Amino acid sequence: MGLGCAGLSPWMYARPDLDDQAWASLLNAAVDLGVGLLDTADVYGQGHNEQLIGQALGHRRSEVLIATKVGMVVDDLATLTWHCDGRPTHLRAAVEASLRRLRSGSVDLCYLHRVDPAVPLEESWGALASMVKDGMIRHLGLSDVHVRDAERAHRIHPVAAIQSELSLWSRAPLGGRRHGEDVVDWCARNGALFVPFSPLGRGFLTGTITPDTSFAPGDLRTRHPWFTSAARAGNHRILTPLREVAKRHDATESQVALAWLLAQGDHVIPIPGTTRLVYMRSNISAAKLTLTPQDLSLLDSTPPPAQEPS
């Protein structure tokens, strides 16, 4: 199990009022518990997230794999407006800055955060591949891409991982199986990891969010069409099969949601994010939960959210 670190910096979700020392303790606890992959990006907190990881784990660098992302530029952190920048000059400067913040000589896994529509993918990917040759990066990944983009990149340099949103209520990477667009299967066939972000449905699959739940100012979910009060009320039906399976196994909804992802293949590594140690322990223990064919059949029939994201 990996750990998504975005919530430890002001980014998409309201950051709890704790200092960096508390987050450093959490990151060290994650490594102690066997979390082997930390996921960050240069835009998370506009560099704060990488700096936090570097400060907290610089002395334990060999014990954990660190993945970061480049190629996205935040225009306004308050409104979370951003644009892509896949130019080779920007990517090299971004990786150099990430290395300084992470206090590391190389990045274990570096993703192209988004494909820049203004720059040919081959140019962006070629620039990152040159940094592998230079020893700045060990492995390359892509974020939020279709199979056709993965194929284009893979012809230039091996794609080691693809990261996309995947959970029981967000199944786009699995949705194109009939049309050869199954990204999860492509990863399996090409020896790449598939890393699902938001594996707990941005918190909804924990079963703790109700139609009356209020989000703090700055939380992206205040603007997300899946999280309007009306949508939350309609989407509550998604939790019914999840809770049925959880009851069978004396598990939590979160553990079942993560176990379903792990059942998609040995190459699938979810990266649930959390700011609380108790939830981290619970998430990690999901790896011990084996779902039956009956469980998987029921979960696979889970209805999609009432509204698709914009």
RAJOCOR-V644817 format. One record per residue. N is the residue number from 1. RES is the residue in one small letter. PHI is phi in radians with two decimals (none if undefined). Layout:
<<N & RES & PHI> <N & RES & PHI>>
This chain:
<<1 & m & none> <2 & g & -1.71> <3 & l & -2.28> <4 & g & -1.40> <5 & c & -1.74> <6 & a & -0.99> <7 & g & -1.22> <8 & l & -1.51> <9 & s & -2.32> <10 & p & -1.10> <11 & w & -2.63> <12 & m & -1.54> <13 & y & -2.07> <14 & a & -1.11> <15 & r & -1.50> <16 & p & -0.99> <17 & d & -1.42> <18 & l & -2.22> <19 & d & -1.51> <20 & d & -1.12> <21 & q & -1.13> <22 & a & -1.14> <23 & w & -1.20> <24 & a & -1.09> <25 & s & -1.12> <26 & l & -1.12> <27 & l & -1.12> <28 & n & -1.16> <29 & a & -1.13> <30 & a & -1.05> <31 & v & -1.14> <32 & d & -1.03> <33 & l & -1.45> <34 & g & 1.73> <35 & v & -1.13> <36 & g & -1.82> <37 & l & -2.43> <38 & l & -1.88> <39 & d & -1.97> <40 & t & -2.44> <41 & a & -2.85> <42 & d & -1.19> <43 & v & -1.55> <44 & y & -1.21> <45 & g & 1.20> <46 & q & 0.89> <47 & g & 1.74> <48 & h & -1.05> <49 & n & -1.10> <50 & e & -1.12> <51 & q & -1.09> <52 & l & -1.07> <53 & i & -1.12> <54 & g & -1.08> <55 & q & -1.21> <56 & a & -1.33> <57 & l & -2.15> <58 & g & -1.00> <59 & h & -1.40> <60 & r & -2.15> <61 & r & -0.96> <62 & s & -1.35> <63 & e & -1.59> <64 & v & -2.56> <65 & l & -1.61> <66 & i & -1.98> <67 & a & -1.97> <68 & t & -2.29> <69 & k & -2.38> <70 & v & -2.38> <71 & g & 1.92> <72 & m & -2.22> <73 & v & -2.17> <74 & v & -1.46> <75 & d & -1.50> <76 & d & -2.58> <77 & l & -1.15> <78 & a & -1.13> <79 & t & -1.80> <80 & l & 0.95> <81 & t & -1.58> <82 & w & -2.66> <83 & h & -2.48> <84 & c & -1.46> <85 & d & -2.54> <86 & g & -1.76> <87 & r & -1.16> <88 & p & -0.94> <89 & t & -1.12> <90 & h & -1.18> <91 & l & -1.09> <92 & r & -1.14> <93 & a & -1.10> <94 & a & -1.16> <95 & v & -1.15> <96 & e & -1.04> <97 & a & -1.18> <98 & s & -1.08> <99 & l & -1.08> <100 & r & -1.13> <101 & r & -1.22> <102 & l & -1.39> <103 & r & 0.98> <104 & s & -2.39> <105 & g & -1.41> <106 & s & -2.70> <107 & v & -1.72> <108 & d & -1.12> <109 & l & -2.50> <110 & c & -2.08> <111 & y & -1.66> <112 & l & -1.39> <113 & h & -1.05> <114 & r & -2.61> <115 & v & -1.31> <116 & d & -1.38> <117 & p & -1.13> <118 & a & -1.59> <119 & v & -2.24> <120 & p & -0.95> <121 & l & -0.95> <122 & e & -1.05> <123 & e & -1.24> <124 & s & -1.12> <125 & w & -1.19> <126 & g & -1.10> <127 & a & -1.14> <128 & l & -1.15> <129 & a & -1.09> <130 & s & -1.15> <131 & m & -1.32> <132 & v & -1.15> <133 & k & -1.09> <134 & d & -1.41> <135 & g & 1.48> <136 & m & -1.40> <137 & i & -2.31> <138 & r & -1.59> <139 & h & -2.44> <140 & l & -1.99> <141 & g & -2.40> <142 & l & -2.15> <143 & s & -2.14> <144 & d & 0.96> <145 & v & -2.22> <146 & h & -1.59> <147 & v & -1.01> <148 & r & -1.09> <149 & d & -1.24> <150 & a & -1.05> <151 & e & -1.12> <152 & r & -1.07> <153 & a & -1.20> <154 & h & -1.11> <155 & r & -1.22> <156 & i & -1.64> <157 & h & -2.71> <158 & p & -0.96> <159 & v & -1.49> <160 & a & -1.51> <161 & a & -2.80> <162 & i & -2.19> <163 & q & -2.01> <164 & s & -2.61> <165 & e & -1.26> <166 & l & -2.63> <167 & s & -2.82> <168 & l & -1.10> <169 & w & -2.12> <170 & s & -2.44> <171 & r & -2.04> <172 & a & -0.93> <173 & p & -1.09> <174 & l & -1.73> <175 & g & -1.24> <176 & g & -1.84> <177 & r & -1.00> <178 & r & -1.28> <179 & h & -2.03> <180 & g & 1.27> <181 & e & -1.89> <182 & d & -1.37> <183 & v & -1.17> <184 & v & -1.09> <185 & d & -1.19> <186 & w & -1.03> <187 & c & -1.06> <188 & a & -1.07> <189 & r & -1.26> <190 & n & -1.97> <191 & g & 1.21> <192 & a & -1.93> <193 & l & -1.36> <194 & f & -2.01> <195 & v & -2.03> <196 & p & -1.37> <197 & f & -1.66> <198 & s & 0.86> <199 & p & -1.20> <200 & l & -1.88> <201 & g & 1.04> <202 & r & 0.98> <203 & g & 1.74> <204 & f & -1.15> <205 & l & -1.35> <206 & t & -1.32> <207 & g & 1.40> <208 & t & -1.77> <209 & i & -1.72> <210 & t & -2.00> <211 & p & -1.02> <212 & d & -1.67> <213 & t & -1.11> <214 & s & -1.85> <215 & f & -1.83> <216 & a & -1.20> <217 & p & -0.97> <218 & g & 1.66> <219 & d & -1.34> <220 & l & -0.99> <221 & r & -1.13> <222 & t & -1.17> <223 & r & -1.98> <224 & h & -1.62> <225 & p & -1.13> <226 & w & -1.37> <227 & f & -2.04> <228 & t & -1.15> <229 & s & -1.02> <230 & a & -1.16> <231 & a & -1.15> <232 & r & -1.09> <233 & a & -1.13> <234 & g & -1.23> <235 & n & -1.43> <236 & h & -1.05> <237 & r & -1.13> <238 & i & -1.10> <239 & l & -1.37> <240 & t & -1.05> <241 & p & -1.14> <242 & l & -1.08> <243 & r & -1.22> <244 & e & -1.12> <245 & v & -1.20> <246 & a & -1.05> <247 & k & -1.14> <248 & r & -1.04> <249 & h & -1.84> <250 & d & 0.92> <251 & a & -2.15> <252 & t & -1.63> <253 & e & -1.04> <254 & s & -1.07> <255 & q & -1.11> <256 & v & -1.18> <257 & a & -1.07> <258 & l & -1.27> <259 & a & -1.11> <260 & w & -1.09> <261 & l & -1.12> <262 & l & -1.07> <263 & a & -1.27> <264 & q & -1.32> <265 & g & 2.69> <266 & d & -1.14> <267 & h & -1.56> <268 & v & -1.64> <269 & i & -2.18> <270 & p & -1.18> <271 & i & -2.24> <272 & p & -1.09> <273 & g & -1.75> <274 & t & -2.77> <275 & t & -1.96> <276 & r & -2.22> <277 & l & -1.07> <278 & v & -1.09> <279 & y & -1.28> <280 & m & -1.09> <281 & r & -1.04> <282 & s & -1.11> <283 & n & -1.09> <284 & i & -1.08> <285 & s & -1.22> <286 & a & -1.07> <287 & a & -1.14> <288 & k & -1.57> <289 & l & -1.57> <290 & t & -1.82> <291 & l & -1.49> <292 & t & -1.45> <293 & p & -0.97> <294 & q & -1.13> <295 & d & -1.05> <296 & l & -1.12> <297 & s & -1.09> <298 & l & -1.16> <299 & l & -1.19> <300 & d & -1.10> <301 & s & -1.54> <302 & t & -0.98> <303 & p & -1.22> <304 & p & -1.29> <305 & p & -1.04> <306 & a & -1.13> <307 & q & -2.28> <308 & e & -1.48> <309 & p & -1.21> <310 & s & -1.32>>
